[in-house]
Amino acid sequence: MKLTRSQVSIVISDIVQANIAKLMPQSRVPRQQLFDEHLVDSLTRYQVATEVAVFFCLHETNSETELLEDYGLTAWTDVVMRHLGSHNQRLCFTTSGSTGLPKQVIHNTADLIAEASYWATLLPSGAQFYRTIPAHHLYGFIFTVLLPNHFKHSCTDLRDNLPISYMPTLPSESVLISSPEVMRLWLHANQPLANGPIVITSAAPASVSMSQQLLALGVNRHIHVYGSTETAGIGWRENDEETFKLMPDITDGLERNRRPLPLQDELKFTSPRHFTIQRRLDNAIQINGYNVVVSNVQQKLRTLPGVQEVAVRPVDGPMGTYLKALFVLKPEATQAQLQTLLAQLPEYERPRQWRLADQLPKNELGKVADWE
């Protein structure tokens, strides 16, 4: 893998931005000031440096501590470029935590490059690339870094603009790497295009209905990718197709490189190489000796009177695992009413920590994000 300095800088910036937003939620540090030592405290810099070191596996060349010598994008890019010059076999991605505790997943760069090469076969050789997603998630890295790199192109960041501003300006053979959440915003504007771009989405689900709406408004093609941080790409569907095509390097037995894929969903195969997504497969966790399926608890809480939306997460505490929850209540509901209802639940299903919000937080890819 031979990344350019610009690409490495982009990934580092996105890692720094995402983690500063999480560690300093009230600060709202502008992107152009992410490396301003006066705006970012020393503990945050230390934690962000750790995230950059973990992503690029800098410990494998003993270069991780070099990030502490100078807090700056140029200096950090220098460190990573030296590391990649002698060691670029692995990268470490962190799951979003949208279905449980975030975890780190190591991927071989050769496998990621091979996947990007496959996606390249679906696209015109002269395509220009644009993105509305960060580059440090697995989907973002493959599609906004490795895929443009395959064509020896760069990828323009559109996140400082609104969809109604950039969608009419993108040529028909351009490729917009985005998320269903951003595309829903554009659909809401009902803005017809004469010759729209090729739109690629992943992460959060995108329905066939959404694809039909995108095409009706002038999008050239809509490719929706199915996969996860743990598995990388599994399959894809195009336009209004009902079924996903299995990636060519995955066997009919759902193995890649002779290893079973750790699927998060139940798949129904309509043919040996085509499938639909049925439902999530959430593993049970132990709470006070009971097996608890977090998605089942979330569904149960969602049906409580007065609850409009709810997100539930497991937390590993010093006294064991417990649940936390974030509720969005209906206008007529009160916190006292919710508290009474929660008290009636079994202790192992009752969130030990919970609070109210006006809406559930979403990350850059449109998934429900974690909260403090």
C-alpha positions as CSV (number, residue, x, y, z in Angstrom):
1,M,0.0,0.0,0.0
2,K,1.5,3.3,-1.1
3,L,-0.5,6.2,0.3
4,T,0.3,9.8,-0.5
5,R,1.1,12.3,2.2
6,S,-2.2,14.0,1.4
7,Q,-4.1,10.8,2.0
8,V,-2.4,10.1,5.3
9,S,-3.0,13.6,6.5
10,I,-6.7,13.3,5.6
11,V,-7.0,10.1,7.7
12,I,-5.1,11.6,10.6
13,S,-7.3,14.7,10.5
14,D,-10.5,12.7,10.5
15,I,-9.3,10.5,13.5
16,V,-8.3,13.7,15.4
17,Q,-11.6,15.4,14.6
18,A,-13.8,12.5,15.6
19,N,-12.0,11.9,18.9
20,I,-11.8,15.6,19.9
21,A,-15.6,15.8,19.2
22,K,-16.1,12.9,21.5
23,L,-13.6,13.9,24.2
24,M,-14.5,17.6,24.2
25,P,-18.1,17.7,23.1
26,Q,-18.7,21.3,24.2
27,S,-15.6,22.7,22.6
28,R,-16.6,22.4,18.9
29,V,-13.0,22.9,17.7
30,P,-13.1,24.0,14.0
31,R,-11.5,21.5,11.6
32,Q,-8.8,24.0,10.5
33,Q,-7.8,24.4,14.2
34,L,-7.7,20.7,15.3
35,F,-3.9,21.0,15.9
36,D,-4.0,24.3,17.8
37,E,-2.4,23.5,21.1
38,H,-4.3,26.4,22.7
39,L,-7.6,24.9,22.0
40,V,-6.9,21.2,22.8
41,D,-5.8,20.3,26.3
42,S,-2.9,18.0,26.9
43,L,-4.9,15.0,28.0
44,T,-7.0,15.1,24.9
45,R,-3.8,15.4,22.7
46,Y,-2.5,12.3,24.5
47,Q,-5.6,10.3,23.9
48,V,-5.9,11.4,20.2
49,A,-2.3,10.5,19.7
50,T,-3.1,7.0,21.0
51,E,-6.0,6.7,18.5
52,V,-3.7,7.6,15.6
53,A,-1.0,5.2,16.8
54,V,-3.5,2.4,17.1
55,F,-5.1,3.0,13.7
56,F,-1.7,2.8,11.9
57,C,-0.3,0.1,14.2
58,L,2.7,2.4,15.0
59,H,3.8,0.2,17.9
60,E,5.0,-2.4,15.3
61,T,7.9,0.0,14.4
62,N,8.2,1.5,17.9
63,S,7.3,4.9,16.5
64,E,4.1,5.6,18.5
65,T,5.8,7.8,21.1
66,E,7.1,10.1,18.3
67,L,3.6,11.5,18.1
68,L,4.2,13.1,21.6
69,E,7.2,15.1,20.4
70,D,5.3,17.6,18.3
71,Y,1.5,18.2,18.1
72,G,1.0,19.1,14.5
73,L,-0.5,17.5,11.3
74,T,2.8,17.8,9.4
75,A,4.8,16.2,12.2
76,W,2.3,13.4,12.7
77,T,2.1,12.8,8.9
78,D,5.9,12.5,8.9
79,V,5.8,9.8,11.6
80,V,3.1,7.8,9.9
81,M,4.8,8.1,6.5
82,R,8.1,6.8,7.9
83,H,6.2,3.9,9.5
84,L,4.4,3.0,6.3
85,G,7.6,3.1,4.4
86,S,8.8,0.0,6.2
87,H,5.7,-1.6,7.7
88,N,2.3,-1.3,6.0
89,Q,0.8,-4.8,6.4
90,R,-2.0,-4.0,8.9
91,L,-4.4,-1.3,10.0
92,C,-6.7,-1.2,13.0
93,F,-10.3,0.0,12.8
94,T,-12.6,0.6,15.7
95,T,-16.3,-0.4,15.5
96,S,-18.9,2.4,15.9
97,G,-20.4,0.8,19.1
98,S,-23.9,1.1,17.5
99,T,-24.8,-2.4,18.6
100,G,-22.5,-2.9,21.6
101,L,-19.2,-1.9,23.1
102,P,-16.7,-0.5,20.5
103,K,-13.9,-2.9,19.7
104,Q,-10.8,-2.8,17.6
105,V,-10.5,-4.9,14.4
106,I,-7.2,-5.6,12.6
107,H,-7.3,-5.9,8.8
108,N,-4.5,-6.8,6.4
109,T,-3.9,-4.0,4.0
110,A,-3.5,-6.4,1.1
111,D,-7.1,-7.6,1.7
112,L,-8.4,-4.0,1.8
113,I,-6.5,-3.1,-1.4
114,A,-7.9,-6.2,-3.1
115,E,-11.5,-5.2,-2.1
116,A,-10.9,-1.6,-3.4
117,S,-9.7,-3.1,-6.7
118,Y,-12.9,-5.1,-7.0
119,W,-15.1,-2.0,-6.4
120,A,-13.0,-0.2,-9.1
121,T,-14.4,-2.7,-11.7
122,L,-17.9,-1.3,-11.1
123,L,-16.9,2.3,-11.9
124,P,-15.9,4.3,-14.9
125,S,-12.1,4.8,-15.2
126,G,-12.4,8.6,-15.4
127,A,-14.5,9.0,-12.4
128,Q,-13.9,11.9,-10.0
129,F,-14.5,11.1,-6.3
130,Y,-16.3,13.1,-3.6
131,R,-17.1,12.2,0.0
132,T,-19.4,13.2,2.8
133,I,-18.0,10.6,5.2
134,P,-14.8,10.4,7.3
135,A,-11.8,8.4,6.0
136,H,-10.9,6.5,9.2
137,H,-13.9,4.2,9.3
138,L,-13.4,1.0,7.3
139,Y,-16.0,1.9,4.7
140,G,-14.5,5.4,4.4
141,F,-11.0,4.2,4.2
142,I,-11.7,1.7,1.4
143,F,-13.9,4.0,-0.7
144,T,-12.4,7.4,-0.1
145,V,-8.7,6.5,0.2
146,L,-7.9,3.2,-1.4
147,L,-10.5,3.3,-4.2
148,P,-9.5,6.8,-5.5
149,N,-5.9,5.7,-5.0
150,H,-6.5,2.8,-7.4
151,F,-7.4,5.3,-10.1
152,K,-4.6,7.7,-9.0
153,H,-7.2,10.3,-8.1
154,S,-7.9,12.2,-5.0
155,C,-11.3,12.5,-3.2
156,T,-12.8,15.9,-2.5
157,D,-14.4,16.5,0.9
158,L,-17.9,18.0,0.7
159,R,-18.7,17.8,4.4
160,D,-18.6,21.6,4.8
161,N,-21.4,22.0,2.2
162,L,-25.1,21.1,2.1
163,P,-26.3,18.4,-0.3
164,I,-28.6,20.9,-2.1
165,S,-25.4,22.9,-2.9
166,Y,-23.2,20.2,-4.3
167,M,-25.5,17.6,-5.8
168,P,-26.4,19.7,-8.9
169,T,-22.7,20.4,-9.5
170,L,-21.4,16.8,-9.7
171,P,-21.0,15.4,-13.2
172,S,-22.8,12.3,-14.2
173,E,-19.7,10.0,-14.0
174,S,-18.5,11.4,-10.7
175,V,-18.7,9.1,-7.6
176,L,-20.2,10.4,-4.4
177,I,-19.2,8.3,-1.4
178,S,-21.9,9.0,1.2
179,S,-24.3,7.6,3.7
180,P,-28.1,7.0,3.7
181,E,-28.5,9.7,6.3
182,V,-27.0,12.4,4.0
183,M,-29.0,11.1,1.0
184,R,-32.2,11.4,3.0
185,L,-31.5,15.0,3.6
186,W,-31.1,15.6,-0.1
187,L,-34.2,13.6,-0.9
188,H,-36.1,15.8,1.5
189,A,-35.2,18.9,-0.6
190,N,-36.8,17.2,-3.7
191,Q,-34.2,18.6,-6.0
192,P,-34.3,17.1,-9.5
193,L,-31.0,16.6,-11.4
194,A,-30.4,16.5,-15.1
195,N,-27.4,14.1,-15.0
196,G,-26.7,13.1,-11.4
197,P,-23.6,11.3,-10.0
198,I,-23.1,7.7,-9.1
199,V,-23.9,7.5,-5.4
200,I,-22.4,4.8,-3.1
201,T,-23.7,4.3,0.4
202,S,-23.1,1.9,3.2
203,A,-23.1,1.8,7.1
204,A,-26.8,2.5,7.9
205,P,-29.4,0.6,5.9
206,A,-30.7,2.0,2.7
207,S,-34.0,0.7,1.4
208,V,-35.0,-0.2,-2.1
209,S,-37.5,2.7,-1.8
210,M,-34.6,5.1,-1.2
211,S,-32.8,3.9,-4.3
212,Q,-35.9,4.4,-6.4
213,Q,-36.3,8.0,-5.0
214,L,-32.6,8.7,-5.8
215,L,-33.0,7.5,-9.3
216,A,-36.2,9.3,-9.8
217,L,-34.5,12.6,-8.9
218,G,-31.7,12.0,-11.5
219,V,-29.0,10.0,-9.7
220,N,-27.0,8.1,-12.3
221,R,-26.6,4.9,-10.2
222,H,-27.1,3.9,-6.6
223,I,-24.8,1.2,-5.2
224,H,-25.4,0.2,-1.6
225,V,-22.7,-1.8,0.1
226,Y,-23.4,-4.4,2.8
227,G,-20.6,-5.2,5.3
228,S,-19.2,-4.3,8.7
229,T,-16.0,-3.3,10.4
230,E,-15.4,-6.9,11.4
231,T,-16.0,-8.4,7.9
232,A,-15.3,-5.6,5.4
233,G,-17.5,-5.8,2.3
234,I,-19.8,-8.8,2.1
235,G,-22.1,-7.8,-0.8
236,W,-23.8,-5.0,-2.7
237,R,-26.9,-4.2,-4.6
238,E,-27.5,-1.6,-7.3
239,N,-30.4,0.7,-8.0
240,D,-33.8,-1.0,-7.2
241,E,-32.5,-4.6,-6.9
242,E,-34.1,-6.4,-4.1
243,T,-31.2,-8.8,-3.4
244,F,-27.5,-8.3,-2.7
245,K,-24.7,-9.9,-4.7
246,L,-22.1,-11.8,-2.7
247,M,-18.5,-10.5,-3.1
248,P,-16.5,-12.7,-5.4
249,D,-13.9,-13.6,-2.8
250,I,-16.5,-15.0,-0.4
251,T,-17.4,-18.7,-0.8
252,D,-21.0,-20.0,-0.9
253,G,-20.4,-21.1,2.7
254,L,-19.8,-17.5,3.8
255,E,-16.1,-17.8,4.3
256,R,-13.3,-15.5,3.3
257,N,-9.7,-16.8,3.2
258,R,-11.1,-20.0,4.7
259,R,-12.4,-18.2,7.7
260,P,-16.2,-17.9,8.5
261,L,-17.5,-14.4,8.5
262,P,-18.7,-13.0,11.8
263,L,-22.1,-11.9,10.6
264,Q,-24.2,-9.5,12.5
265,D,-27.4,-10.3,10.5
266,E,-29.3,-13.3,9.4
267,L,-29.1,-13.7,5.6
268,K,-31.6,-15.4,3.4
269,F,-30.1,-16.7,0.1
270,T,-32.4,-16.6,-3.0
271,S,-29.6,-18.2,-5.0
272,P,-26.1,-19.4,-4.2
273,R,-24.7,-15.8,-4.8
274,H,-27.7,-13.6,-4.0
275,F,-29.2,-12.8,-0.6
276,T,-31.5,-10.5,1.4
277,I,-30.9,-9.3,4.9
278,Q,-33.5,-10.6,7.4
279,R,-32.7,-9.5,10.9
280,R,-29.8,-8.7,13.3
281,L,-28.1,-11.5,15.2
282,D,-27.3,-9.9,18.5
283,N,-25.3,-12.0,21.0
284,A,-26.4,-12.2,24.6
285,I,-24.3,-10.6,27.4
286,Q,-24.2,-11.5,31.0
287,I,-25.8,-9.1,33.5
288,N,-26.0,-10.3,37.1
289,G,-25.8,-13.9,35.9
290,Y,-28.6,-13.5,33.4
291,N,-28.2,-13.8,29.6
292,V,-29.5,-10.5,28.2
293,V,-29.9,-9.6,24.5
294,V,-29.4,-5.9,24.2
295,S,-31.6,-5.5,21.1
296,N,-34.5,-7.3,22.9
297,V,-34.2,-4.9,25.9
298,Q,-34.1,-1.9,23.5
299,Q,-37.3,-3.1,21.8
300,K,-39.0,-3.7,25.1
301,L,-38.1,-0.2,26.3
302,R,-39.3,1.3,23.0
303,T,-42.8,-0.1,23.6
304,L,-43.1,1.6,27.0
305,P,-45.9,4.2,27.0
306,G,-44.6,7.6,26.3
307,V,-41.3,6.5,24.7
308,Q,-40.7,7.8,21.2
309,E,-37.2,6.5,20.6
310,V,-34.5,4.8,22.8
311,A,-31.0,3.6,22.4
312,V,-29.4,1.0,24.8
313,R,-25.8,0.2,25.3
314,P,-23.9,-2.2,27.5
315,V,-21.2,-0.8,29.8
316,D,-18.4,-2.7,31.5
317,G,-18.1,-1.3,35.0
318,P,-15.9,-2.3,38.0
319,M,-18.9,-4.3,39.4
320,G,-19.7,-6.0,36.1
321,T,-21.6,-5.2,33.0
322,Y,-24.8,-3.1,33.1
323,L,-27.0,-1.2,30.7
324,K,-27.3,2.5,30.0
325,A,-30.1,4.1,27.9
326,L,-30.9,7.3,26.2
327,F,-34.7,8.1,25.8
328,V,-36.6,10.5,23.5
329,L,-40.1,10.9,25.0
330,K,-43.3,11.8,23.4
331,P,-44.5,15.4,24.1
332,E,-47.1,14.3,26.6
333,A,-44.7,12.0,28.6
334,T,-42.8,13.0,31.7
335,Q,-39.5,11.8,33.3
336,A,-41.4,10.8,36.4
337,Q,-43.7,8.5,34.4
338,L,-40.8,6.9,32.7
339,Q,-39.0,6.3,36.0
340,T,-42.1,4.5,37.4
341,L,-42.3,2.2,34.3
342,L,-38.5,1.4,34.5
343,A,-38.9,0.4,38.2
344,Q,-41.2,-2.4,37.1
345,L,-38.7,-4.1,34.9
346,P,-36.5,-7.0,36.0
347,E,-33.3,-5.6,37.5
348,Y,-31.1,-7.1,34.8
349,E,-33.1,-5.3,32.1
350,R,-33.3,-2.0,33.9
351,P,-30.8,0.6,32.7
352,R,-28.6,1.6,35.6
353,Q,-27.8,4.9,33.9
354,W,-30.4,6.7,31.7
355,R,-31.2,10.2,30.6
356,L,-33.4,12.1,28.2
357,A,-32.6,13.8,24.9
358,D,-34.4,15.7,22.2
359,Q,-33.1,13.2,19.6
360,L,-30.8,10.2,19.4
361,P,-27.2,11.2,18.4
362,K,-25.9,10.0,15.0
363,N,-22.3,9.5,13.9
364,E,-20.9,10.6,10.6
365,L,-22.2,7.5,8.9
366,G,-25.8,7.9,10.1
367,K,-25.6,5.2,12.8
368,V,-26.8,5.9,16.3
369,A,-23.7,7.1,18.2
370,D,-22.6,6.5,21.7
371,W,-23.2,9.2,24.3
372,E,-21.5,10.1,27.6
